[in-house]
Amino acid sequence: MRQTITRLRDAAWVLAPFGLALLVGAIVYTLANYKMVTETGDSMRPTFRPGDRLLIEQIDATEIRRGDVVLIDPPERYMTEPVLRRVIGMGGDHVVGAGNRVTVNGKPLNEPYVTDVYEDLGVDPYDVKVPEGRLFVLGDHRANSNDSRYHLSEQSGSFAAAGVQGRVMENSAAPTVLVTIGSLGIALTLLGIGGYIARRRPQRSLPSAAPWPVA
């Protein structure tokens, strides 16, 4: 019994702090690198629909890739709230578009996410070179998206890369790992606390054997 109590005591001093460190670390890392947003517009259909809750990974301009769906601060001249748009071209890219057909640096884009049957007749063909430090962005719902195509007269309609707040997480591996670490931290903390409580309970003294009568 004493050995069991000693083990519980030792486990409590190790498991509780370690589990708490894991839990706090997972929470701090998550708050620093991710946030949740709700899609409110219709410009990213069918990829994302109004009301969809999306996990945003916070990144800087050096981490942006073509094809990313980013949450970005738009130019104040036509929008005020951050919007979701897909990165089509980056600084130095040559982007050409006619209807729903887009090429970047002479290569046609394969865009399975664009399902518009009809082309947007209100958009003229465009042929632009994206300025350095900026992004040419489009919505997936091309027939209903206020994007770079409509503002070509100012810096080729591009958005500042520095205005990217983050990109939509399509691979949930990293958040899943963080949830697992946090859950493990909770479990270890509770085990440690349970061990501490167990060792604080007073031991019941075993009844002493009655003495043999002496003749």
Secondary structure, 3 states (H helix, E strand, C coil): CHHHHHHHHHHHHHHHHHHHHHHHHHHHHHHHHEEEEECCCCCCCCCCCCCCEEEEECCCHHHCCCCCEEEECCCCCCCCCCEEEEEEEECCCEEEEECCEEEECCEECCCCCCCCCCCCCCCCCEEEECCCCEEEEECCCHHHCCCHHHCCCCHHHCEEHHHEEEEECCCCHHHHHHHHHHHHHHHHHHHHHHHHHHHHCCCCCCCCCCCCCCC
